[in-house]
Amino acid sequence: MTDYGLTEEYQDLSDTVREFADEVVAPASAQHDEEHSFPYEIVAQMGELGLFGLPFPEEYGGMGGDYFALALALEQLGRVDQSVAITLEAGVSLGAMPVFRFGTEAQKQEWLPMLVSGQALAGFGLTEPEAGSDAGGTKTKAALVDGHWVIDGRKEFITNSGTELSKLVTVTAVTGEQTTQDGRTRKEISTILVPTDTPGFTAEKAYNKVGWNASDTHPLSLQGVRVPEENLLGERGRGYANFLSILDEGRIAIAALSTGAAQGCVDASVRYAKERQAFGSAIGTYQAIQFKIARMAARAHTARLAYYDAAARMLAGKPFKTQAAMAKLIAGEAAMDNARDATQVFGGYGFINEFVVARHYRDSKILEIGEGTTDVQLMLIARELGL
């Protein structure tokens, strides 16, 4: 990336994924959405393209790219199908990335080759019934007994946790207490790798969601789950801090997906405005429609600049937490606002699920909630301002 422009390598990747999204993903989107079916055939092809391995080193089977490459792919997929895009985003930034960032070499060798190839999916077991934005409210517990972690608790809204490809969930759990410098005690939260075939691990019935109908999302139950002590991921007691750093990176990815959704609404609205006739002319000749779509294009452009900036800071090793929060805030709202306006441009057809703008209208709301709500992003930005 150079001055918000794309190098030839990045542009080629973006073009390749755009073509794949238009020719493979888009034609199947309406059916998977209607049937609430997981797009196994598309996930397999994304694996063959190397999309799950984009930001990982070749030694683990990855493509040797970086996080910005992943973001570009997510933007292109997000234009046509948010369910497919979030399957990739969660599989990489929430599933495989914690193993890569914090795993031992043995853990990386065991899990990364299958995860970066797309042959297996991993989930990010953070959210609980009473611990969403307040992730420090974790109640799931893990006790060390005879060389094994024994885990009991529940997790909510866990993506990629119940498919035939789901092989691993990284779980946050309270493993004891820590004493702070001022003498107070607080929960010691650690992260533990839990294979999905472990006895006591249950992916319960999938949610009946408003949107993202082709994305796999389940509540999880862990009852007396026993895994070896060496399944601890990262340093004991650093689980919460490590997951927060994963979320900082993930906000760039979600911002890219959101930018794609916002751009998809622009593209669909422009095409429709040129074709749809009303009062003897294409509706795109009327200023009211022109101005609405122009605002949509401005939102998508601004969102793109925001996530490009956050990604550039991250790749340069500069602080990017606040910029990632801004990018997610701006892009999530752009996606939702553009979906609403695109639905209005399409009129009655915008209320029909076979049209992509209708799916974006249902799908985009979660972009203001998942991986940190809009209010959380505002809190982070305000905190950086010293408020």
N, C-alpha and C positions, 0 to 999 in steps of 0.2 A: 504494500500500500504506500503510495507517495502523494502527499498533499491531497488526500481524499480522492485520488484517482486510483484506478486498479492497474497493477502490473499485468503484463501479458498472461502470466501464469494464473493469477487470480481471475482475470477476465475469462480465460478459457474454462476454468472450473465453473464459474457462474453461468456461462453459456451452456455448458454441458448439462448442468443440473436443471437449468431452465427448460431445455429441450426435453429432458426426461420428465419433468413435471407436467409439461403441456401434452406430451404424447403418450405417457404411461399412467401418470397419477390422475390427472384431471378426468379422463374418460371413465375411470372406475369410482370416482369420488361419491357421486350421488347414490350409487347402489350400496356401497359400504356404509354410508351415512344412514340410509333408510333401514338397512338390515342390522345396524349396530354390529357389524362384523369386522374383525381385525384383518387388516390387509396383508396377509402373510406373503402373497405373491409379490407385492410391492416392496415389502421389507427385504425379501430375498434378493431382489434386483438392486436395492440400495446397498446391500452388503457386497454384491458383485462389483458395483461401481466404486466401492471403497469408502462410501460416505461415513460409515460408522468408525472408520479408522483415520479420518482426516487429521485430527490434531495429535496423533500418537506416533512415536518413533517406529521405524521399520523393524527394529529388533523384536518388537512385540506383534508384528504383523500389520502395523499401521501404515499410513501413507506418507508419514514424515512431514506433514503440514503443520498448521497452527490453528489457534482458536478462531482467527478471522476467516480462515477457509471454511470452518464449520458454520460460522455466521452467514457467510455468503450462500452456502447451500440451504440453510434454513430459510433465508429470505425468499429464495426462488420456490421452494416447496410451499412456504406459507401463502404464496399468492393464490394457489389453487386448492390446497387441502391442509388445513391446520392440524387435523388428526395425524396425518402422515408426518408432518413437520415436528409435532410434539413427540411422536414416537422416536424420531431420530434425536431430537434435543435431549429428551430424558435418558435415552439409551447411552448417549455419549457424555453429556455434561453432568448428569446426576447419577448415572449407572456406572460407567467405566472410569470416569475421571477421578472419583475418590480413591479407587484402587491404584491408579497411576500416581496420584499426588502423594498418597500417604502409605501405600502398601509396602511390605517387605519385598525383596526380590523374588522370594518364593511365591508370595501371593500374586505378584505381577505375572510370573511365568505360568501360574495355574489358571488365572482368570482372563487376563487381557487378550490372549490370542483368540479366544472364542467370542469375546465381547466386541473387539474391534473388527472382526470379520462379519458381524451381524448374525452369526449362527446362534448366539445366545443374547439374552437381554438381562439387564440388572435394574433393580429398583432402588429408590432413595428413601429409606424408611425413617423419616423425620416427624411428619405431622401426626398428631394424636387427637382424640376427641376433645381434649382440653388444652392442647398445645399446638396452635397453628402459628399465628404471628408471634405469640409468646412461646417460642420453641424451648425456652428455659423451663417451661412448665412440664417437661417430660416426666411421665409416671412409669413408663416401661422400666423394669428392673432386671439387672443381670448380676448373678452371684457366682463367684468362683468356687466350684466344688469339685474336688478330686481331679484337677487339671482340665475341667470343662466349665464353660460359661453356661449357666442355666438361666434362661430368659423367659420372662412372663410380662405380657402387656398387649396393647392394641395399637395399631397404626391406621391412619385414615388417608384416603385420597392418594394412594400410591400407584403411580403410573408404571406400566410394563411389569406388573407384579403377578399376573395370573394367566399369561399366554402359554402356549406350548413351548415357546422359546425362553421363558423366564426361568433362569437358573440361580439367581442370586439376589438378595436384598441386603443392603448395608443398613443396619439398624442402630439408632441411637438408644442408649439405655443408661439408667442411673446405676453406677457401679460402686458407689460409696459417697463419702462426704469429703469436702475440702475445707481447709481453714484459710480464710483470707488474711491479708496483712493487718487488718484492724481487729482480728480475733473472731470474726463471725464465721459461721459455717454455711456452706452452700453445697448444692448437689454436684457430685463428680459425675460428669456425663462422658461416656466413652462410645466408640463406634465398633460394631462387631459384624463380621461377615457371616450371613446366614444363608446357606444353600436352600433353595425352595423345596427340596425333597427331604428336609430334616423333619423327623417326627415331631408333631406339635405345632408345626408351621402350617397355617391355613389361609389361603386367599379366599375370602368369603365372596358371596354373590356380587357381581359387578354392579356398579351404580347405574341407575337410569338417569342420565345426565341431560341437561338442556342442550349442550353442544359437545363437540369433540366425540361424536358417537362412534367413530372407528378407532378411537384411542382406548387402550386397555387401562382401566382404573378400578382398584378394589380396596376395601378395608381388609386389614390383616389381623389375624389372631395368632399370638404366640403363647403357647401353654406348655410350660416345662420343656422348652426347646433347649437341647444340649448340643453345643458345638465346642470343638477343641479350644484350649486357651490361646493357641497361636492364631485363632481367627480374629483376635483383637486387631483392629485397623488403626494404625498410627499409635501415638502415645496414649496411655491410659489417662483419662481425665481431660484430654484435648478434643474429644469428639465434637462438642458443641462449637468450639472455635473453628475446628477444621471444616465442619459443615457450613458455617457462616461464610468461610472463604470460598467454598464451592458455590454457594448461592450468589456471591458477588460476581463470579465469572458467569454463572448461569443467567444473570440478568442481562448480560450482553447478548447471549444466545436468544433469550426470550424477546429482547428488543428487536433483534434481527427478524425473528419469526413474525412479530407484530408489524414490522415495517413491510414485510411481504404481504401480510393480510391487507394492510392499508393500500399498498400498491395494486393488489389484485382487485380491490374495489374500484380504484381509478380506471384500470384497464377495462374492466367489464362495463363500467358506466360510459366510457368514451365510445366503445363499440356499440352499445345499445343506443346511445344518444344520436349516433349517425344513422342508425337503421330505423328506429321507431318514428313513425309519422303521426303527427297530431295537428289538426287544423291546417292541413295541406302542406306541412313542412316537417323535416326531421326535427325532433325536439331539441337536438343540439344546436339549432339555429336560434333558439330563444335564450335571452340573456340570463334568465333565472336559472336555467339548467347549466349554462356555461359557467356562471359564477360559482354554483354549487360544486361542480367538478373541479374548477380551478382551486378552490379552497382545499378540496380533497388532495389534489396533487401537491399543494404546498405542505400539507401535513405529512404526507409520505416522504417528501424530500427532507423535511426537517428531522423526522425520525431517523432517516438513513444517516444524515450527518451526525446525529447524536450517537448512534451506535458505532459508526466508523471511528469517531473520536475516542470513545471509551475503549474500543478494541486496540487502537493505535497506542494509547497510553499503557494498556496491559502488556502488549508485545514489547514495548520499549522499557518495561520494568519500572514504570512510573506509577504513583498512586492512582487508582482508577475507581475506587469504591463509590465515590460521589457521582462521578460521570456515568458509571453503570446504573446507578439509581435514577439519575436524570434520564438516561436513555430508555430505561424500562417505563418510567412514568410517561414520557413524551410519546413513545411508540405505542404503548398500550392504549392510551387515550386516542391516539390517531387512528388505530385500528377500529376502536369502538365507534368513534365519531364518523369515520368513513363508511363503516358498515351501515350505520343509520341513514346517512345521506344517500348511499348507493341504493338502498332499499326504496327510498323515496323516489329516486330517479326512475327505477324500474316499475314503480306503481304497483299494481296488483301482482305482476309477475315477481316482484321482489318478495312477496309473501309465499311463494311456492318453493318448496325445498329443493326441487331439481335445479334451481338456479343458484350459482355460486354465491351471489350476494346474500341470499337468504341464509345459506349456511354460515357465511361470515357474520351475519347479524347474530346468530345463535352462538357461534363459536367465540366471538371476540370478547365477550364479557369476562371470561375467565382470565384473559390477558391482563386485566386490571386487578386480579385476585391472586393467581398462582405465582409461586416463587417470590412472595412478598407483595402484599397488597399496595394499592396506590398510597394509602395512608402511611404504610411503612416506608415507602420511598420518600415521601415528604418529610417524615421524621428523620431519616438519615441525612437528607439534604439540609434540613434546618439545624441538625446537630453540627454539621460541618461549618455552618455559618456562625456557630457559637451561641445558638439560641437554646 
